[in-house]
């Protein structure tokens, strides 16, 4: 067999091309990024199940800092002049705040192809945030006690005097309680009631006799399971259902006024070091296999379409989007709420802190 010059040139082209194909992630080798993630069960899953494979695939290092939305924003403020983080997890309320302060850049769509899979309702603030996990917010009870709750208004009943375990004022869930109360007072749906929330204060003040205490420590939700309180909330399904699955007598109740959405988002830090690697990590968080594993492990809804969740997990999760609609899933207009939140927090503390 003879080989001509043209054949030899073709062979050389193939040989030269192969290293490029085989090492398409070579640009990331040896690099490192810092990511701000959540704590608790979700953070543990990200650290143990998602990050190790990402590090293997990209031959890089991923360092994490755990926190909640307000601590994540505080970390971005502290490193504004010398950015340390490449990507940051925060709730949808935080995307609005961080964007206002110039702490974020828009998500680079060209570097995050999986953004095209995300439900449009879960892309926030003109592309500055994308959800990766959605919880449902409502009340929680011990179902063995035969307690029936139809409306948030039931919390004002005498039967719940000193039996209500309330979310602390500094938690985002306290905003939900204010909006739910405004809905009852005005007769408006949650979407409209948020804009007249100040009308709720006289009614919310009357809730004080029902409040046993606030659950600043997440494990305090077990007070309901143990009978020290009859009902708690507003809290997220991701905080309650893991106890349910583990055998604790706890279940969620979603009153007729509607269901609140707790939305965990991905964001791209302004001036981030190693931006390409940060974008690759965000893209990995939105891959179908990662979304499914995270959803089934943490009992939170995926933000992308087209997944078939295991039945034992699916019963706890507001997914797909048709189920979200059936539950009346509602997300606040944080652009309106955030400027008013400091005054609302002060009012909350005046009522329930004394």
Secondary structure as the mmCIF struct_conf table of DSSP 4:
data_model
#
loop_
_struct_conf.conf_type_id
_struct_conf.id
_struct_conf.beg_label_comp_id
_struct_conf.beg_label_asym_id
_struct_conf.beg_label_seq_id
_struct_conf.end_label_comp_id
_struct_conf.end_label_asym_id
_struct_conf.end_label_seq_id
HELX_RH_AL_P HELX_RH_AL_P1 UNK A 5 UNK A 22
TURN_TY1_P TURN_TY1_P1 UNK A 23 UNK A 25
HELX_RH_3T_P HELX_RH_3T_P1 UNK A 26 UNK A 28
TURN_TY1_P TURN_TY1_P2 UNK A 29 UNK A 30
STRN STRN1 UNK A 32 UNK A 38
HELX_RH_AL_P HELX_RH_AL_P2 UNK A 40 UNK A 45
HELX_RH_PI_P HELX_RH_PI_P1 UNK A 46 UNK A 50
HELX_RH_AL_P HELX_RH_AL_P3 UNK A 51 UNK A 58
TURN_TY1_P TURN_TY1_P3 UNK A 59 UNK A 59
STRN STRN2 UNK A 61 UNK A 67
HELX_RH_AL_P HELX_RH_AL_P4 UNK A 69 UNK A 78
TURN_TY1_P TURN_TY1_P4 UNK A 79 UNK A 81
BEND BEND1 UNK A 82 UNK A 82
BEND BEND2 UNK A 86 UNK A 86
STRN STRN3 UNK A 87 UNK A 91
HELX_RH_AL_P HELX_RH_AL_P5 UNK A 92 UNK A 100
TURN_TY1_P TURN_TY1_P5 UNK A 101 UNK A 102
STRN STRN4 UNK A 104 UNK A 105
HELX_RH_3T_P HELX_RH_3T_P2 UNK A 109 UNK A 111
HELX_RH_3T_P HELX_RH_3T_P3 UNK A 113 UNK A 117
STRN STRN5 UNK A 118 UNK A 118
HELX_RH_3T_P HELX_RH_3T_P4 UNK A 120 UNK A 122
STRN STRN6 UNK A 123 UNK A 124
TURN_TY1_P TURN_TY1_P6 UNK A 125 UNK A 128
STRN STRN7 UNK A 129 UNK A 141
HELX_RH_3T_P HELX_RH_3T_P5 UNK A 143 UNK A 145
TURN_TY1_P TURN_TY1_P7 UNK A 146 UNK A 146
BEND BEND3 UNK A 151 UNK A 151
HELX_RH_3T_P HELX_RH_3T_P6 UNK A 152 UNK A 156
BEND BEND4 UNK A 157 UNK A 157
HELX_RH_3T_P HELX_RH_3T_P7 UNK A 158 UNK A 160
TURN_TY1_P TURN_TY1_P8 UNK A 161 UNK A 162
STRN STRN8 UNK A 164 UNK A 166
HELX_LH_PP_P HELX_LH_PP_P1 UNK A 167 UNK A 168
TURN_TY1_P TURN_TY1_P9 UNK A 169 UNK A 170
BEND BEND5 UNK A 171 UNK A 171
TURN_TY1_P TURN_TY1_P10 UNK A 172 UNK A 172
HELX_RH_AL_P HELX_RH_AL_P6 UNK A 173 UNK A 186
HELX_RH_AL_P HELX_RH_AL_P7 UNK A 190 UNK A 193
HELX_RH_3T_P HELX_RH_3T_P8 UNK A 194 UNK A 200
HELX_RH_AL_P HELX_RH_AL_P8 UNK A 201 UNK A 205
TURN_TY1_P TURN_TY1_P11 UNK A 206 UNK A 207
HELX_RH_3T_P HELX_RH_3T_P9 UNK A 208 UNK A 210
STRN STRN9 UNK A 211 UNK A 214
BEND BEND6 UNK A 217 UNK A 217
HELX_RH_3T_P HELX_RH_3T_P10 UNK A 218 UNK A 221
HELX_RH_AL_P HELX_RH_AL_P9 UNK A 222 UNK A 225
TURN_TY1_P TURN_TY1_P12 UNK A 226 UNK A 227
BEND BEND7 UNK A 228 UNK A 228
BEND BEND8 UNK A 230 UNK A 230
STRN STRN10 UNK A 231 UNK A 236
HELX_RH_AL_P HELX_RH_AL_P10 UNK A 237 UNK A 245
TURN_TY1_P TURN_TY1_P13 UNK A 246 UNK A 247
BEND BEND9 UNK A 249 UNK A 249
STRN STRN11 UNK A 251 UNK A 253
TURN_TY1_P TURN_TY1_P14 UNK A 256 UNK A 257
STRN STRN12 UNK A 259 UNK A 269
TURN_TY1_P TURN_TY1_P15 UNK A 270 UNK A 271
TURN_TY1_P TURN_TY1_P16 UNK A 273 UNK A 274
HELX_RH_AL_P HELX_RH_AL_P11 UNK A 275 UNK A 285
TURN_TY1_P TURN_TY1_P17 UNK A 286 UNK A 286
BEND BEND10 UNK A 287 UNK A 287
HELX_RH_AL_P HELX_RH_AL_P12 UNK A 288 UNK A 298
TURN_TY1_P TURN_TY1_P18 UNK A 299 UNK A 299
STRN STRN13 UNK A 301 UNK A 301
BEND BEND11 UNK A 303 UNK A 303
STRN STRN14 UNK A 304 UNK A 304
BEND BEND12 UNK A 305 UNK A 306
HELX_RH_AL_P HELX_RH_AL_P13 UNK A 311 UNK A 314
TURN_TY1_P TURN_TY1_P19 UNK A 315 UNK A 316
BEND BEND13 UNK A 317 UNK A 317
BEND BEND14 UNK A 320 UNK A 320
HELX_RH_AL_P HELX_RH_AL_P14 UNK A 321 UNK A 326
TURN_TY1_P TURN_TY1_P20 UNK A 327 UNK A 328
STRN STRN15 UNK A 329 UNK A 330
HELX_RH_AL_P HELX_RH_AL_P15 UNK A 334 UNK A 352
#
